[in-house]
Amino acid sequence: MAEQKTPSKSKSAPAGREDRLKAALKANLARRKAQAKARTAQADAENDNKG
C-alpha cells in the first residue's frame, strides 16, 4: 500500500499559527508584567505598614 500525502491546506496555515503564537506570547507577557507589578505594590504596602 502506497502512502498518500495529504495536500497542504495553504501557505497561510503556518502564518496563522505564527499569529496565534505571537498573540499568546504577548498576552502571557502582559499578564506576567501585571502580576509582577501587583507583587511590587503589595510588598511596598506591607513595608509601609511595618515602618
Contact map, one row per residue, 1 for C-alpha under 8 A:
111000000000000000000000000000000000000000000000000
111100000000000000000000000000000000000000000000000
111110000000000000000000000000000000000000000000000
011111000000000000000000000000000000000000000000000
001111100000000000000000000000000000000000000000000
000111110000000000000000000000000000000000000000000
000011111000000000000000000000000000000000000000000
000001111110000000000000000000000000000000000000000
000000111110100000000000000000000000000000000000000
000000011111100000000000000000000000000000000000000
000000011111111000000000000000000000000000000000000
000000000111111100000000000000000000000000000000000
000000001111111110000000000000000000000000000000000
000000000011111111000000000000000000000000000000000
000000000011111111100000000000000000000000000000000
000000000001111111110000000000000000000000000000000
000000000000111111111000000000000000000000000000000
000000000000011111111100000000000000000000000000000
000000000000001111111110000000000000000000000000000
000000000000000111111111000000000000000000000000000
000000000000000011111111100000000000000000000000000
000000000000000001111111110000000000000000000000000
000000000000000000111111111000000000000000000000000
000000000000000000011111111100000000000000000000000
000000000000000000001111111110000000000000000000000
000000000000000000000111111111000000000000000000000
000000000000000000000011111111100000000000000000000
000000000000000000000001111111110000000000000000000
000000000000000000000000111111111000000000000000000
000000000000000000000000011111111100000000000000000
000000000000000000000000001111111110000000000000000
000000000000000000000000000111111111000000000000000
000000000000000000000000000011111111100000000000000
000000000000000000000000000001111111110000000000000
000000000000000000000000000000111111111000000000000
000000000000000000000000000000011111111100000000000
000000000000000000000000000000001111111110000000000
000000000000000000000000000000000111111111000000000
000000000000000000000000000000000011111111100000000
000000000000000000000000000000000001111111110000000
000000000000000000000000000000000000111111111000000
000000000000000000000000000000000000011111111100000
000000000000000000000000000000000000001111111110000
000000000000000000000000000000000000000111111111000
000000000000000000000000000000000000000011111111100
000000000000000000000000000000000000000001111111110
000000000000000000000000000000000000000000111111111
000000000000000000000000000000000000000000011111111
000000000000000000000000000000000000000000001111111
000000000000000000000000000000000000000000000111111
000000000000000000000000000000000000000000000011111
